[in-house]
């Protein structure tokens, strides 16, 4: 719910962050699950999709908190809350998308680890009260 409340980017805003983009089919529908054409954009940390004719992303999935696997021509992306099924046109396209998603996910994980490591090693900025009347 929180991700839907935040303003989603436009295609133009993602233009310079795009690793790969193209038309794929995402499973959707509340009662009958059908695969619908969507325009997908992969950045370094997220996979966005756009509904036909729309300039603003419909939604996205974060790569850090997701598991990605392939089954035939299906990309299956599982987050703690939801599973997304994305159909790819052929084996060559599957290889292309899967390798880009795995590389982006790996880079995102490494970046997060570096960032966490830096936060753990960074000196504290808190100031301890001076000990009065004691010499060093």
C-alpha positions in Angstrom: 0.0 0.0 0.0 2.8 2.4 0.9 4.4 2.0 -2.6 1.1 3.0 -4.3 0.8 6.1 -2.1 4.1 7.4 -3.2 4.2 9.2 -6.6 5.3 6.8 -9.3 7.8 8.0 -12.0 7.1 8.7 -15.6 8.9 7.1 -18.5 10.8 10.3 -19.0 12.0 10.3 -15.4 13.3 6.8 -15.8 15.0 7.4 -19.2 18.5 7.9 -17.8 18.2 5.1 -15.2 17.0 2.4 -17.5 19.1 -0.8 -17.9 16.6 -2.6 -20.2 13.0 -1.9 -21.3 10.5 -3.6 -23.5 7.0 -5.1 -23.8 6.2 -8.2 -21.8 3.0 -9.7 -20.5 2.2 -9.5 -16.8 -0.4 -11.8 -15.1 -3.2 -9.7 -13.8 -6.9 -9.7 -13.0 -8.7 -10.2 -9.7 -11.0 -13.1 -10.7 -9.7 -14.3 -14.1 -5.9 -14.3 -14.3 -4.9 -13.2 -17.8 -1.6 -12.0 -19.2 -1.8 -8.4 -20.2 0.7 -6.4 -22.3 2.8 -4.0 -20.2 5.8 -1.9 -21.0 8.6 -2.8 -18.5 11.5 -0.7 -17.4 14.4 -2.2 -15.3 16.5 0.2 -13.3 19.3 -0.7 -10.9 17.0 -1.5 -8.0 13.4 -1.7 -9.3 11.3 -3.2 -12.1 8.5 -0.8 -13.2 5.6 -1.5 -15.5 3.3 0.8 -17.5 -0.2 0.2 -18.7 -0.8 0.7 -22.4 -0.8 4.4 -23.4 0.1 5.6 -19.9 3.1 7.8 -19.2 3.3 7.2 -15.5 4.3 3.8 -14.0 1.4 1.6 -12.9 3.5 0.0 -10.2 6.9 -1.5 -9.5 8.7 -4.3 -7.6 11.9 -3.7 -5.6 14.7 -6.1 -6.4 16.3 -6.1 -2.9 13.4 -7.7 -1.2 12.5 -10.1 -4.0 13.4 -13.6 -5.2 13.6 -14.0 -9.0 13.4 -17.3 -10.9 12.5 -18.5 -14.3 10.2 -21.3 -15.3 10.0 -21.9 -19.1 9.1 -18.5 -20.5 7.8 -17.1 -17.2 9.8 -14.8 -14.9 8.5 -15.3 -11.4 9.3 -12.5 -9.0 8.3 -13.2 -5.4 8.2 -10.5 -2.7 7.3 -11.0 1.0 3.7 -9.9 0.0 3.1 -11.0 -3.6 4.1 -13.1 -6.5 4.4 -11.6 -10.0 4.3 -13.7 -13.1 5.7 -12.1 -16.3 5.6 -13.9 -19.6 8.5 -13.3 -22.1 8.2 -13.9 -25.9 11.1 -16.3 -26.4 14.1 -18.0 -25.0 16.5 -15.3 -26.2 14.3 -12.6 -24.6 14.1 -14.7 -21.4 17.9 -14.9 -21.3 18.3 -11.2 -21.9 15.7 -10.1 -19.2 16.7 -12.7 -16.6 20.4 -11.9 -16.9 19.8 -8.1 -16.6 17.4 -8.6 -13.6 19.9 -10.9 -11.8 22.8 -8.5 -12.5 20.8 -5.5 -11.2 19.7 -7.4 -8.1 23.2 -8.5 -7.4 24.5 -4.9 -7.8 21.7 -3.6 -5.5 22.5 -6.2 -2.8 26.3 -5.3 -3.0 25.5 -1.6 -2.8 23.2 -2.2 0.2 25.9 -4.2 1.9 28.5 -1.5 1.3 26.1 1.1 2.6 25.3 -1.0 5.7 29.0 -1.7 6.3 29.8 2.0 6.0 27.0 2.9 8.5 28.4 0.4 10.9 32.0 1.6 10.6 31.2 5.3 10.5 32.2 7.2 13.6 29.5 8.3 15.9 28.7 11.9 15.8 27.3 11.9 19.3 29.1 14.0 21.9 29.8 12.5 25.2 29.8 14.8 28.2 33.3 15.9 29.2 34.6 14.5 32.5 35.1 17.4 34.7 38.0 17.7 37.1 39.9 14.7 35.6 43.1 15.1 33.7 43.7 12.8 30.6 
